[in-house]
Amino acid sequence: MSDIKILQFAPFESFVSPTFWHKLAELKLDYDRLSDTKRSIFGYYTNRKASGCLLEVDYSAYNSEAQTPKFSHLAHGNIYNKNTIEEFKALDKTALLVDEGKQLLDDMRSGRALSDASLLTRFFVLSFADLKCHSYYYWIAFPCPLTPALELLSPATKLKEIPNNRNFVEAISVLPAHAQNFFILHVNEQAKVCEALSLTAALSDFDEQRAQHYIYCFADPSEYENPAWLMRNYVALLFQKCPTLIGKSLKFLGLRYDQQMHLDNSLIWEVRQAEACNYEQVQFVGWEANRNGKMGPRMANMRDSMDPAKLAENSVNLNLKLMKWRLVPDLDLDILAKTKCLLFGAGTLGCAVARNLLSWGFKHITLMDNGKVGYSNPVRQSLYTHSDAVAGNCMKATTAAARLLEINPSAVTKGYILEIPMPGHTVGEALRPQTEQHLQCIEEEVRAHDVIFLLTDSRESRWLPTLLGAANQKIVMNAALGFDSYLVMRHGSTRELPGDCIKDVEGLKCITGQQLGCYFCNDVTAPGNSLKDRTLDQQCTVTRPGVSNIAASYAVELLVALLQHPLRELAPAYYANSRQQTTEVQQPEGLLGILPHSIRGMLCNFENILPATQKFAQCIACSERVLAAYRSEGHEFLFKTFETAKYLEDLTGISDFKRLNSEIIDFDDNEFDMSDNDDDDDDN
């Protein structure tokens, strides 16, 4: 009894490609989210010049249809990706192995494993993905029924040592590559028969007499003297389908190709199973040992293997994609990543807006400014440092663009150093060529972008971007600061509203996105030179430090909410006539809440109001007269406005309003009907 040798099997060793984890992270964030139900995956192994006894998985494991590399064979699996490390640790590993093992036995009993022999090679992955740290905890198992041991009747023999082995090779070569994972050779030398049979053909109508000449073949990924782990399932299938084989001598051929695709080193084992197995009460084995040789999970850290730029991009997108798990499942992040933003002004507001845009996943940010970084800037303007000010020649636009790239290397940023021509700021002949170049650059960039932010520190510098935004049908966002107040608004669109998309709400008035006013629509005067004859405190933007960050945040949040609305910039604005109505009537909401026309806030009482105003037909920036003049005259029209702001007043008819305002109207007291109470007061 002591002379009996037991056949040992080479356990599978998993090789998990980093791409497998990258794909899992993508699926978890974008599709599975909070779901931890199992997902079908595929793996593969090769018996060509095999190293160890490997089963590999990569990004293709998640494909709906299996795609194995050349010279490889398919393995079927599942992945159980848990939501927390606690769930990963607490899961009943034994029960999970039993469930997977029973699925294997069901495939054997039902005949599915006969028609698709790849089902005999099974595995599953239990995992937890720590997406914040880019770490993946996992434990892989290769389930197999714990059947009685196989007696090794003789030492393993190489195929090249078998007489007439060439007949074997020729019979095997007839089979297509994918069918060589499990099959049966019928070798009857007396009858001069050597043919390869599928499992279905050989086992469905099992002939015991014929089976005496069978050699049970499989693709063997083991490089050792012992066969690969998958032979255990092959044996279990044979004894379950053909119980009469128990106690008989059986030959198994493990196909092992070398680099030249020769089978000389393939091994044949002659074995016998002495007793039957009760498959109703069978136990299962198959958990893979970790790198320390102990039963336990492994951990893969992808942080060091990832490109730093890609790592940063994934981390930036993590918080955004987590919003879609529970809070805002319909949030469209792609539209944010594709939207191109042009920022006029790279000062306090420009820096804050740019940082908020990055936080929301915007990738395309262009800044325009002509200022240098000064010593007073870094404490209020978050994209600059003291060393920038010390250098003395760091321009805000280019420095801010470079700093945004340092924060998020996947962003696409540009900075333009130029003057924004303004009404009332005369351009001399010597500066005209340069101004022409700046105008052309500004016009080209406005056309190339989707959203324009007005973030400059003077009223008149916002006129040209407002005009160009209206002329090119762009989304225009405006933020302006007072000492302890701020204004954030979206300009009305010049695009046509498709059909009747407005929802009437009782108690609220509605202004369509097409009819909303711009920054200049409430003015009855053209912007002039606001920096002329001003003291230092009037020339600088003197505000409470928190005002700029509040306004910048509102500006970006308003844009994001606008982009998520089906009408985008054409979304209507609702307003109430009184504060009481505002609290009593619920405004229609988009995906992220209401979409006001403007937000006026005051820190003196920490209050916001949400007024909405209509377009002014004689607006000096967005009225049809101004747009028509710009379209017909181009730069000549612009230079007329730069020469004197009065040109805009005359063009739009605002001059008439100013004349009316300047007239003094005398009234005769007799024309007024005074009340009795007033008469009594006079008498007293």
FIVEXVO-985907 format. One record per atom (N, C-alpha, C): residue in one letter; y, x, z. Coordinates in pm, whole numbers, plus 50000, padded with zeros to 5 digits. Each point is the difference from the previous one (the first is absolute). Layout:
N
aYXZ...
end
This chain:
684
m498805008450000m501204991650000m501245008750000s499905011750065s501165008850009s500325006449866d499045000049905d500245006049868d500794990849907i500234987550039i500734990549914i501465004049993k500505001049879k501425003249980k500754987349960i501154998550060i500834988249974i501125004149903l500194991849899l501075002849903l501364996950063q500885009849999q501364998250050q500944997549882f501114993350029f500964996749894f501335007050029a500645004349893a501325006250012a501054989050012p500704999150112p500984989350015p501185001849905f500584989049960f501205000549916f501155006550077e500815007349927e501255005450053e501134993749918s500944994050069s501104993549928s501065010149960f500554998049883f501175007749955f501054989849958v501084999150081v501044990049977v501215006849939s500314996549878s501175005849932s501284994850064p501055008350007p501294995150052p500514987849924t499654999149873t500474988549922t499424986950052f498845000750065f499404988050059f500914994550109w500565009050082w500874995650110w501354995449946h500525006949900h501284995749942h499904985949944k498874997249933k499804986649943k499824989750111l499305003750107l499824990850112l501354996450061a500895010050015a501324997450056a500784990349913e499915001949869e500694991049906e499474985750011l498694998650005l499394986750008l500324993350133k499995007850107k500284994450132k501434994950008l500945007849948l501414996150007l500344988549907d499475000549878d500454990649897d499134987649986y498735000850039y499094988849973y499304994850127d499265008650068d499234995350115d500894996350118r501005008350026r500954997750110r499244998050132l500024988150058l499364997950130l498534996049987s499534998349881s498594996449980s499125012350024d498924998050077d499065011150021d498594996249954t499924990449908t498704996549943t499495011449915k498705000749985k499425011249928k500384999449852r500075011649941r500335001249859r498895008149932s499524995249885s498955007149927s500565012749937i499255010750011i500395012749939i498795006249931f500255010649927f498935007249931f500095014950033g498845006449998g499945014550013g499095005549892y499815012950002y499115005949899y499415013050053y498905003849940y499345012750033y499455005849872t499755012850001t499495006549879t498755007950033n499075000449906n498805008350014n500035011649901r501205003349952r500165011649913r500625011550080k499235010650015k500445011650076k500574995550134a499224992050072a500484993750123a500295010550107s501034997150077s500375008650113s499894991750126g499145004450093g499774992050119g499284987249964c500474989050053c499474986749964c501174990450009l500895001149903l501314993650009l500034986149941l500764991150068l500424987449942l501524999950006e500634997849885e501455001649989e500694986549976v501224999250053v500864988549971v501405005249970d500684993449905d501395003549968d500774987149973y501185001149938y500854988249978y499304989349916s499085004149912s499324990349914s499014991350076a499765003250128a499064992250081a500434985450011y501314997549987y500524986450020y500064991949871n499605005849889n500034992749873n499114987750005s500374990049923s499184987949997s498675002449931e499975009649907e498765003849934e499795014950020a498755003650027a499695013950032a500205009149878q500565011650026q500175010349897q499565013350060t498845004649961t499485012550056t500265011549905p500245012050053p500185011749913p498705003149924k500135008649902k498835004049921k498995007250088f498744997749975f498895005950075f499944994950144s500584988550026s500004994550136s499384986250001h499604995850118h499354987050018h500764991950103l499874987049988l500804990650077l499414997450138a500904998550098a499634995550135a500914988350036h499434989950065h500754988050038h500385000950147g501224995750029g500445000650139g501014989550036n500385000150127n501064991550054n500885008550090i501264995950012i500875006350097i500534989550095y499935003150129y500524991450106y501195007350061n501184996649956n501205006850047n500674991550108k499985004750122k500524992250114k501515002150014n500644990550067n501455000250013n500505009250111t499195002350102t500425008550112t498895009750035i500385010950066i499005009950042i499094994050106e500554990650080e499184993550102e498894991749937e500334992849892e498974992249930e498955009349939f500455011249947f499095009849941f499015005150105k500505002950120k499145005450105k499074989350058a500544987750014a499254989550070a498934993449914l500065001649869l499054993149912l498575004150034d499104990350000d498585002550027d499395007149879k499865013250011k499515008049887k498554996749967t499194997550102t498584996949976t499864987049923a500754989950041a499934987049932a500465001249856l501045008249977l500505001949864l498945006649913l499325010150055l498935006749925l498874990449968v499664991350096v498934990149977v500404990249890d501254995450003d500464990549898d499925006149860e500435012549989e499925006749869e498565002449959g499155003550098g498585002349970g499314987349954k500364988750060k499404987349959k500424996349858q501235003549963q500434997549862q499155008149903l499665012350040l499125008449917l498624993549986l499444995250111l498694993649993l500034987149918d501114992550010d500144987849919d499975003449852d500655010949962d499995004149859d498595003849956m499235005850091m498605003649966m499154987549985r500114990850095r499174987849997r500324991349879s501294998649970s500434990949894s499705005549860g499735012849990g499765006049869g501255005949937r501164998350068r501235005849943r499895015249989a499305006050096a499855014649997a499085004649888l499154991049948l499165003549885l500825000149872s500824989649983s500794999049877s501185009750002d500515003350119d501095009850012d499615009850110a499315010649962a499455009450097a501085007550077s501245000149949s501075007050072s500294993850135l499574987450022l500204993450128l499205006750112l499025008449964l499235007250102l500825011150065t501045004549934t500865010450056t501224993350058r499964998250131r501054992350067r500705008650105f501274996450022f500775006650106f501114990650042f500615002750112f501204992750039f500895009050084v501284996350002v501025008050071v500674991050103l499995004450124l500794993750105l501235008850021s501194994149991s501205008450001s501174993450073f500945008450037f501324995650047f501035009349936a500984993949931a501025007949930a501294999950082d500345011650055d501275001550071d501045004049896l500614990049937l500875002549886l501305006850040k500364998850126k501245006450045k499845015150008c498835004450042c499735014550014c499175005449885h499624991449905h499185004049884h498675005850046s499444994050106s498705004250051s499014988649983y498735003749970y498984990049971y498765003250084y499634990850087y498805001450081y498894992249931y498845006549986y498944993349924y498635004850045w499044991349975w498595003050026w499204993649889i499205008149933i499224995349885i498534999150038a499354989749951a498564998250023a499294997249869f498745004249994f499124997849884f498784992450051p500084986650007p498984992150069p498625001349935c499035000650089c498625001649953c499074994250106p498964992149961p499054994950099p499165011350059l499764999050130l499215010350069l498524996649982t499445004249887t498614997149964t499105011050056p498684997450004p499075010450048p500135012949920a499695011150065a500155013149937a499065001549881l500415008549907l499175003349883l499285013250024e498694999749980e499235012550012e500155007949870l500295012850013l500105008949884l498615005949976l499374995749892l498605003649975l499855014049943s501045004949935s499945013649945s501425005249987p500175013249996p501365005449986p500664995249871a501324999350004a500754995649882a499745009449883t499864994049881t499715007649879t501144998649901k500385011349938k501054999449899k499444994349870l500844992749929l499564993549877l499525010249898k500645011849996k499615009949900k498605005550024e499444997650122e498655004650031e498944989649966i500424988549956i499074989149967i499565001649853p498704999349973p499555000649859p500604988349920n500275002749875n500544989949908n501334993950050n500785008050073n501274994750053n500974996549888r499755005949880r500894996749889r499914985249965n498824994450015n499854985649973n500854991750097f500065004950127f500834993250099f501465000049955v500465011749960v501415001749964v500354991249880e499104999649902e500254991849881e500064985250035a499144995550088a500004985950039a501274996650077i500425009250085i501224997650078i501234999849911s500045008649900s501175001249913s500264987349920v498964991649984v500174987549928v500904990350077l499965001150134l500794991050083l501495003249990p500864989849995p501445002850009p500335005950137a501105007250008a500345007450121a500094990950122h500604987949983h500204991350116h498694994350053a498945000249918a498714994550041a499115010450064q500495012250015q499185010750057q500145001150151n500724990450062n500135000750146n498694996750070f499324989249957f498694996250053f499174994449884f498845005649978f499104994949895f498595005150030i499054996349916i498605003750022i499445006049872l499315011550017l499305006249888l498534995550002h499554994849889h498594996649985h499345011349922v499175008050071v499395012049939v498484998550008n499374997449887n498544998849991n499545009849894e499525011550046e499625010549905e498814996049915q499074992650060q498824995949922q500404990749886a500894990850033a500454990649897a501155005749918k500365012650033k501125006749932k501264991450003v500324995150122v501194991850021v500955007350093c501255000949960c501055005450088c501294992649965e500324990050080e501164991749969e500814997050126a501304997849982a500894996650110a500174984950006l499824994450121l500104985750019l501124996850098s500684988949978s500984995450099s499264994350119l500704998750112l499364994350120l499574985749975t500804992749926t499654986049971t498704999349921a499905008449898a498814999749915a498755004150075a500135009650091a498835005450068a499594991950123l500974994250071l499694993950129l499974984849999s500674993649904s500014985449997s498614994549978d499265006149911d498604996049975d499135012250031f499825002350130f499395012650046f498515000349971d499555010849935d498595002149964d499495011950080e499124997350098e499535010850088e499265010849922q499234995949900q499235009849923q500955009349925r501014994049942r500975007849925r500855008750092a500244994950123a500865007150094a499405013150046q498715001949980q499385012750036q500585011649919h500624996849887h500565010349911h501535000450008y500574993850102y501464999550012y500545012250075i501145004749955i500805009650076i501364993550021y500404998850126y501244992950034y501175009849998c500894997849906c501065009849973c501354994950050f500865009550036f501374996750043f500895012249979a501284997349979a500995010749988a500265005750139d499675012750019d500025006150133d501225009250015p501024996150082p501185008350017p499835011250103s498785001950051s499775010150102s499765013749937e500545010350063e499725013749955e498935006450088y499514992650099y499045005350096y498574997049955e499045005250077e498594997349969e499654985450029n500784993950087n499764985950035n500744990849904p499434988449973p500674990549911p501244993850067a500874994349918a501224993650051a499674987450078w500954996050084w499884988450088w499664987249924l500494998849878l499814987649926l498534997249967m499145010350007m498574997749974m499414990750106r500574999850119r499484991250106r500084985349957n501144996349940n500144986149955n499094997149882y499795010049917y499094998549886y498594997150050v499565007550100v498684998050060v499904986150063a501064995950072a499994986850064a499864989049897l500685001449887l499904990049893l498574999349947l499405011549977l498655000149942l498994993350092f500055003250130f499024994450092f500284985450031q501254995849986q500294985850020q499534991849882k500195005149879k499604992749879k498495001349974c499445011550038c498585002549969c499295004850127p499704991050092p499385004150128p498665007149981t499344998149887t498705006449978t500125015149985l501215005149985l500195014449988l499905007150134i500074992350111i499945006050133i498655006750020g500035012150048g498785007750023g499535007849881k500644998349884k499595007149879k500915011949972s499475009449928s500775011949963s500964996549886l501295003450020l501034997049900l500745012849965k500405001049874k500785011549956k501444995849971f500945007950054f501424997849976f500595012349932l500764997449896l500635010849925l501524999250019g500575010350062g501465000750017g500625007949887l500724993149912l500585006549882l501205008550041r499965012949967r501095009250031r500325008149874y501164997149942y500425007249880y500735012950039d499825010249918d500815012050018d501224999249907q500785010849993q501234999949922q499734997149853q498845004549950q499644997949859q499254986949978m499974991550101m499344987049994m498495001249979h499415010250063h498555001550003h499464994550131l498784994749996l499394993850117l498965008850067d499985012949968d498935008850048d499905000250152n501124999250070n500005001250146n499844986650072s499724989649926s499714987150063s498735001350084l499924992350110l498885001250093l499164987350003i498695002150021i499064988850015i499395000750139w500084988650069w499404999050133w498874989849994e498875003650060e498884990750011e499944995350145v500164987050020v500144994850136v499124987750020r499904996050128r499254987850034r500624993950125q500124986649996q500454992950120q498804992850057a499645003650123a498734995350056a500074985750049e501154995350043e500074986550058e501134992049937a499844986950011a501004991149942a501224998950092c501054994749946c501254998450075c500314985150013n500374995850120n500444986150021n501494999349969y500334995649881y501395000049957y500844989450071e499344990650070e500764989950073e500605005750128q499385010250053q500475005950126q500385014749985v500195004249879v500275014249976v501395003950051q500105012150047q501295005450040q500595008149884f501275003550016f500685007249892f500655012750054v500065009849914v500655012750032v500935003449884g500835010450019g500835004249887g501395004850032w500464999450127w501355005050030w500065015049974e501095004249940e500195014249968e500545007450122a499485011850025a500525008450109a501365005749959n500865002650100n501315005949969n499875015149978r501135006649987r499985014349967r499435008550113n499954994450119n499425007250113n498514997250016g499444992449905g498584996950006g499664989050098k501014992850050k499764989150095k500274986549934m499404989750059m500224986649948m501404995250041g500904999249905g501364995750030g500865000449874p501194993850007p500864999149882p500685013249966r500605000249884r500795011549954r501454995649982m500885009849981m501414997049976m500505008649884a500674993349904a500605007149887a501514998750011n500695011450005n501475000150007n500535003749863m500664990449936m500515002249864m501415005849998r500625001550116r501395004750002r500125013849936d499085009050035d500115013849950d499645001249853s499194990849950s499555001149861s500924992749903m500964992250054m500874992149913m501245008049961d500484997549880d501275005649957d501104994850091p500865008850056p501034995450095p500874988849945a500325000649870a500834989449941a499254986849999k498705000549965k499204987850000k499804994950142l499855009250093l499844996250140l501244992650049a501175005249963a501254993650039a500124986149938e499634998849873e500104987149933e499094989750064n498785004250032n499064990850064n500504995650138s500605009550072s500504996850133s501204990649993v500875002249903v501174991449982v499544985749969n498994999049914n499544986749958n499164992950106l499545007650101l499094994250099l500644988150071n501195002050058n500644989150074n500304988249910l500395002849876l500324989249908l498754991849968k498905006849973k498784992849965k499424992550120l500245005250119l499524992950119l500724986650017m501224998849946m500704987150004m499184989149929k499265004049897k499264990349919k498734995350070w499575007050106w498764996250068w500124986550070r501074998350077r500154987550076r501344993249972l501095008149999l501344994350007l500484994149868v499925007949892v500504995249870v498975003449892p498914992449992p498945003449903p500485000349855d501044992149967d500454999249861d501115009949967l500305009150090l501065009849977l499685008549878d500935000849906d499825007649876d500635013850017l499185009950031l500515013550021l500215007349868d499284996049898d500145006849870d501404998349944i500574988150017i501324997749943i501055008750070l499795002950127l500925008850072l499875014349949a498775004449980a499785013849955a500555002349859k500044989449919k500455001549862k501504997849983t500654993750098t501424996949989t500845012750013k500915001849906k500865012049999k501364996550058c500415007650101c501244997250073c501045010849975l501214995649970l501135009049978l501014997850111l500295010550075l500894999250116l501345006449967f501064992150000f501355005349986f500515003450140g500075012850030g500405004550132g498835006150074a500175012650046a498945006850074a500525004150137g500844991450058g500545002650132g499194993450109t500694994450100t499314993950113t499114988549955l500544991049917l499214988949950l498925004649903g500365009049910g499055004749899g498775006450062c500215008650101c498865006550067c499114989850069a500634990650069a499214990150073a499234990849906v500644995849890v499314991549903v498845007549936a500225012649962a498945007949936a498795001450092r500255002650128r498885001450094r499244986850014n500714989050005n499334986950010n499224996749874l500525004049885l499274997749875l498685007750000l500045012550046l498765007750010l499014993250093s500494994750110s499114993550097s499294987949940w500654993449906w499404988249936w499145003749879g499905012749968g499145004249889g500695000949866f501344999149997f500715002249874f499885014949965k499725002749874k499795014049959k501115005449912h500724991349932h501015004649904h501394997750059i500655010950042i501314999250065i500935010349937t501124995249951t501025008749942t501304998050077l500685011350028l501254999350076l501155005849919m501184994050014m501215004949934m501105001850105d500585011950003d501055003150096d500665013149956n501255002050038n500675012549963n500415008050122g499564995750119g500425006850123g499095011550038k500535008850087k499245010950059k499644996350144v498935006150049v499604997750138v500985007250092g500664992550087g500935005850095g499425000650139y500715006650092y499495001750135y499864986850075s500814990249963s499924987150070s498884991149948n499395003849888n499024991249935n498634999550066p499375011350037p498604999550043p499704990550116v500934998250092v499684991350114v499954985349960r500644996349889r500034986049957r499204997549873q499795010549923q499354998749869q498665007350006s498924992250004s498695004950044s499305009549903l500535001749880l499335008949905l500605014149997y500965002750087y500655013150000y499855006850135t500095013449998t499875007950122t501235008950017h500095005950116h501125008950030h500045011849901s498835005149963s499965011349906s500564996149864d499864987449960d500604995549874d501525001050008a500544996350115a501455000750017a500475014550005v499245008750066v500375014250011v500025006449862a499074996249913a499945005949866a501304997649923g500624988750022g501304997349942g499994995149857n498875001349931n499954995949859n498864990249973c499494993450103c498914990449981c500604986449963m499754995849878m500494987049955m499084989050053k500594989150039k499244989450065k498914994249911a500334997049875a499054993049912a498735008249979t500175012749964t498825008449972t499265003750128t500755002350108t499365003450127t499184988250051a500564988049991a499284988050045a498744997849917a500105002049867a498834998249914a498905009850037a500385012650026a499015010150038a499384996850136r500834995150093r499494996850133r499044988249996l500244990449912l499064988849985l498645004749952l500005010049913l498735005749952l499265007350111e500765006350090e499375006650114e499334989850091i500604988350010i499454989550085i498784993649935n500104997249870n498884994049926n499875006949865p499095009749989p499875007849876p499634991749878s499484987950021s499614991849884s501174991949944a501155000750066a501174992649951a500575006649875v500734992149922v500695005049881v501494998550027t500675011050030t501404999350042t500875008649910k501244995749984k500995007649924k501354998550069g500855010149983g501344999450054g501015004149895y501054992249984y501055002949901y501325002250074i500625011449969i501305003250058i501064995649900l500704989450033l501034994949908l500984991050073e501134998349938e501034991050049e499754986049943i500174990050083i499914986349952i501424995549964p500304998349871p501354995849961p500344986550063m501274998450041m500404988250077m501294993949947p500144986850008p501254993549961p501165005350085g501135002449935g501175004750072g500015014850026h498955007149961h499945014550014h500175005949860t501235003349965t500325004349864t499235012649963v499485000249879v499285011649948v500925007449903g500345012450032g500855007949912g499265004449875e500755004549900e499405004249873e499035011650021a500345009050091a499145011650023a498634995850057l499984989350078l498754995550062l499264989549919r500594995749889r499394989249923r498615003949946p499815012149941p498655003449951p498954999750112q500365005250117q499055000050111q499704985850045t501044991750006t499814986150039t499114992749900e500165003149871e499144994049897e498545003650025q499765012750034q498635004450028q499434992850122h500824998950105h499544993150120h499714985349971l500874993749921l499774986049964l498704998349924q499765008949904q498784999049920q498765001750088c500065009650093c498885002350092c499764987750087i501084994450054i499874988250087i499404988349922e500484997749878e499494988949919e498525001849969e499615012249965e498595002649968e499104997750121e500465004650117e499174998550120e499924985350044v501084992649985v499964985750032v498974993049912r500025003249871r499034993749908r498565003950034a499815012150054a498655005050026a499434995150133h500844993950085h499544995850131h499964984850010d499304995350103d499834985650020d500974994450104v500335008150099v500834995550111v501145009950020i501204994750026i501175008250027i500484997250141f500195010550079f500564998750134f501445005050001l500914992050052l501405004050014l500215004550145l500145013250018l500025005750135l501155009950017t501014998749917t501135009350005t500974996050111d500985008750025d500884997850115d501374994349962s500134994949878s501264993449964s499694987849914r500914990650005r499804987549927r500025002349850e500965007949951e500175001649856e498855007849936s499305008550078s498885007549942s498794991149975r500024987850049r498894990649978r500234991349876w501195000949944w500314991149887w499165003349876l499985012849960l499265003849878l498514997050013p499325003850110p498574996350012p499774984949999t500934992550059t499874985449998t500064994849857l500975004949924l500164996049860l498755003649919l499535012550015l498845004549921l498734992650041g499874997050128g498844992350044g499974986249938a501164993449994a500084986749939a499775000849850a500585010249936a499885001249855a498575002949957n499225007050086n498635003949965n498944991650072q500444989150065q499094990650066q499105007050102k500605008250085k499265007150104k500174992950134i499075002850089i500154995450138i501025009150068v501014994150060v501045007950067v500024996350148m499845010350085m500054998350145m501235007450052n500714993750091n501255005750049n499985000750151a500495011150055a500155001450145a501355006350027a500784993750086a501335005050034a500184999550152l500785009450053l500135001650144l501434998250047g500164994150118g501255000350074g499775008050127f500954999950091f499835007750123f498794995150079d499924987050022d498854994450073d499414988049926s500174999949868s499484989049918s499425005549871y499264991549933y499385004249875y499794987849911l499925002949871l499694989749901l498885005249911v498954992249989v498905003149909v499834987949910m499935002349869m499874988649910m499265003949872r499464989949937r499425001649866r500944993349902h500265006549890h500874994149900h499254989649918g500724990549950g499394990149911g499535006649872s499034993849937s499425005549878s500674994349876t499985007849894t500494995149871t498864995749910r498775000750053r498874995049922r499994984850000e499384994449898e499884985449990e498894995150091l500224988950068l498994994250087l499024991949917p498695003550005p499014992849918p499694986250058g500484989549935g499684986450043g500654996350132d499524989250058d500534995050127d499065004350111c500335011150067c499125005550104c500604998650139i501034991950013i500724999050126i499444988550083k499795002850128k499494989950093k501154994450081d500224986949992d501064993650078d499524998050143v500895003350094v499694998450142v501104991850064e499614988950062e501004991450063e500705007450113g501324999150001g500775006550104g500475013949965l499535005349884l500395013449958l500594999549860k500935008849975k500535001749866k499345012149936c499874999649870c499265010549928c500875005949890i499955013249989i500635007049888i498915007849928t499854997749872t498965007149925t500335014849993g498975008049978g500215014449989g500945003749887q500074991549900q500885002449885q501464997350035q500234991850104q501364996150036q500535007150123l499215008850060l500465007250118l501095010049964g500975001650087g501115009049975g499665014550026c500875009049953c499845014350023c500975004350111y500065012850027y500855005550106y501474996949977f500404998749873f501414998149967f500374985349976c499034991050007c500264986149964c500914992750098n500115005150122n500864993550098n501425005750002d500265009449909d501325006349997d500894993749895v501274999950027v500984995649900v500965011549970t499455012050006t500785012049964t499035010549949a500465008449912a499165010649947a500015011850095p498945007850007p499975011550089p500955010949953g500735005850093g500905011049967g499545012750068n500885009750010n499675012850062n500114998650151s498864998350067s500014997550145s500155012750081l499965011749933l500115012750072l501415005649996k500854993849924k501375005049985k500844996150120d500765009750049d500924997850111d499274994650123r498855006150032r499214995950117r499875011750097t500004997250129t499775010350100t498515003350006l499665010550076l498635004950001l499024989350046d500384992350107d499094989950050d499824988549902q500994998349907q499884989549898q499215004849880q499975013149977q499265005449886q498515001250030c499665002850124c498595001550037c499394986550036t498664999249987t499294987950041t499785000850150v500854993350075v499925000450147v499294987450047t498775001450042t499214988650045t499225003850124r499554990050071r499055002550108r498715005349937p499405010450057p498885006949933p498844991149960g499744989450077g498844991749967g500214990649884v501254997849961v500304990149896v499355003749868s500085012749962s499485004149869s498494998149991n499295003250108n498554998449997n499594985349994i500764991650071i499704985649995i500224994749858a501155003549942a500324994949866a499025005249897a499665012950008a499045005749905a498654993250010s499564997450122s498704993350018s500024986049942y501074992650026y500114986549944y500015000449847a500705009849943a500095000849854a498635002049937v499215009050058v498665002749945v499074988250026e500064994350119e499144988650031e500324988149911l501284998049971l500404989149911l499465002449859l500055012449955l499455003349868l498504997549996v499285004650101v498544998250003v499654985149997a500704992250081a499754985550000a500304993949864l501035005149934l500384995049867l498925003149897l499465012250006l498985004149903l498694992350019q499764994950121q498784992550025q500134985349960h501244995649973h500234986149960h499654998349853p499374989149962p499624998249859p501205000249904l501194995950047l501195000149913l500795013050010r499585008950089r500705012750022r501504997650022e500875006649921e501454999050025e500564986249969l499214991649933l500454986349972l499674990350114a499435005150107a499684991550114a501284993750055p499994987150030p501214993450049p500305003750145a501244997750040a500405001750140a500424986550055y499584997150122y500324987350065y500965002750117y500884990650025y500905001450112y500344986150054a500414999850127a500364987550066a501504999550020n500514988050011n501454998450019n500445003450141s499074998950094s500365002550139s498905007650070r500345006150112r499025007550078r498914990750052q500364987750032q499014990450050q498954997149895q500444998449875q499034997449892q499105012149979t500545012050019t499215012149981t498815000250094t500224995550123t498915000250098t499054988249983e500484989049942e499184988049990e499134999749875v500475006149890v499294999149872v499325013349969q498744999249963q499245012049965q500265003849855q500475012249979q500255004549863q498705003349929p499934997849869p498815004149924p499815015250011e498755004150007e499715014150020e499195005649884g500195013049977g499145007349909g498855006050079l499335009849943l498845006150065l500385006550132l501205005950007l500435007250119l501114992950075g500194987349975g501034992650072g501094994949907i501154996450060i501094994449921i500675010949917l500744995849897l500705009349911l501484996549997p500775004850096p501424996750001p500755007049887h501184995049970h500875006749904h500625012450065s500484998350121s500635011250069s499744999150149i500135011450065i499825001050145i501255006850055r500744992950080r501185005850064r499695001250149g500065012150050g499665002450139g501135006650077m500034997450130m501035005650087m499335005150127l500275012550035l499445005550121l500784995850124c501244995349982c500794995950116c499334988550074n499304991449928n499274989150065n498524999549957f499575010649929f498605001349956f499524987349931e500744996249895e499714987449932e500005002249849n499184992349932n499974999849854n500334986049950i500714999349888i500154987449929i499545002249856l499584989249935l499415001049867l500774991449900p501205003849964p500774991949905p499495001849857a500274990149918a499685000749857a501224995349922t500365007549897t501174996549919t499655000049853q500694991449927q499744999049856q500805010449923k499585002049878k500745009049911k501424994849979f500925009449990f501394996949970f500205001849851a500434989649932a500135000549853a500975010849954q500915004250090q500995010249963q499785013050077c498735002350038c499665012250074c500335012349914i500555010250064i500405012149924i498825009449974a498764996250043a498845008749978a498884993349922c499714987150027c498824993949938c500324987749915s501284996749984s500334988249919s499725002749853e499834989449926e499655001249859e501105007149921r501264998050038r501095006949929r499875015150012v499735004750120v499875014450023v498785005649929l498874993050009l498775004649934l500185000249848a500674989949946a500224999649855a500905011649956a501035002950079a500905011049966a499265013450003y499145001750098y499235012550010y499035001249882r499344989049967r499025000649891r500685002949865s501204994949981s500675001749871s500775013349991e500615004350110e500855012049994e499365012350062g499024998250086g499325011550059g500915008550088h499995013049975h500745009350085h501514997949991e500494995449885e501444997649989e500454989650102f499204989750016f500314989950101f500015006150139l499005008550028l499925006050133l501215008750030f500445007949901f501145008850025f501294992050022k500094988249940k501164991550028k500014995750147t498834997050054t499944996050141t500255011950092f499565012049958f500255011750083f501505003150006e500704997049892e501445002949993e500764991450099t499674987150005t500674991050093t499104988050029a499894996650127a499184988650038a500604986949954k501325000249969k500674987749957k499424994849869y499405009149920y499404995849875y498904989650025l499205002150102l498944990450034l500584986850048e501095000850075e500624987750049e500534991649885d500615006749902d500534992749885d498864994549914l498945008049983l498874995949916l499324987550056t499824999550129t499264988950061t500884988350040g501325002049998g500914989350040g500305000050147i499585010350073i500295000650143i501495001550025s500715006049905s501455001850014s500694986750028d499504989349936d500594986850022d499844995650146f498835003050058f499784996650140f500975007650090k500225012649967k500895008150083k501444995049992r500404995549880r501364994849987r500184987250081l498954991649998l500064987850079l500105003350149n499275010150040n499975003850141n501355005450046s500735006249906s501275006450038s501174990150000e499824988349943e501104990249998e500204993950137i501294997850036i500324993550127i500384985649972i499314990950060i500254985849976i500744994450120d501184994649978d500804994150108d499664985250013f499864995650123f499714985950026f501144994050081d500324987749971d500984992450077d499274993450116d500555001250122d499344994050116d499804985049984n500884993849921n499884985549983n498734996249923e499425010449929e498804996849921e498764998750088f500125004550127f498844999550088f500084988050093d498904993550017d499934988450090d499545005250135m500945001750095m499685005650130m499454989150090s499065003350085s499404990150092s500944996950114d499704989150068d500834996050115d499935010250111n498815005650020n499855009950106n500905012049976d500105003949870d500845011549968d501454996850030d500434987649970d501384996250029d500285000850149d499004995650080d500205000450144d500155014250050d499185009049938d500085014050042d501375005649969d500534996249878d501315005349963d501074995150097d499844987550037d501004994650093d499975007450132n498805003150042n499905007150126n500585014049987
end
